[in-house]
């Protein structure tokens, strides 16, 4: 599946803001979106997908069944979800209540990739989902207290605008995190100090020589 093909992008971009349509949805190549995001001082518009895919694949394989209980019954918000549907797929296979992908640069591509994913017959359950084309901090500030679980894959310092922005996002993650939920961080530098953290490691199925670290944060 090549989500960068023009044929896979929504023809009329319904539901996207006029600003997004002018600034990002008109640019088919992720490199063009990256250049524009950096010039605007908005951080690094990474297309994402590799780390989320690795986590999804190991859970789907049955090698990390204990991970499934972490998101079961939770409302899952994925920050900087990128272009690929693996955050939705992970939430689905874990039995999450629903999934929300927050993505400021590739919302149109992400929405299309999830549509294609759910259109293919599979044994995975289908859960309600939504994609919003927003900055992660702005979205978190609009979430209610203690309502959701949060997923962040590949949100490293190099793609964030600055340290002050990062600290605000971390505070918001703590505020919105459900008491029985988790903040799951894979290759992410977001590190809310108020939360208790545990680490898990797994070998990447596509390349067993690579070991990925997952940080799992909870309240109390």
Order of alpha helices (4+ residues) and beta strands (2+ residues): alpha-alpha-alpha-beta-alpha-beta-alpha-beta-alpha-beta-alpha-beta-beta-beta
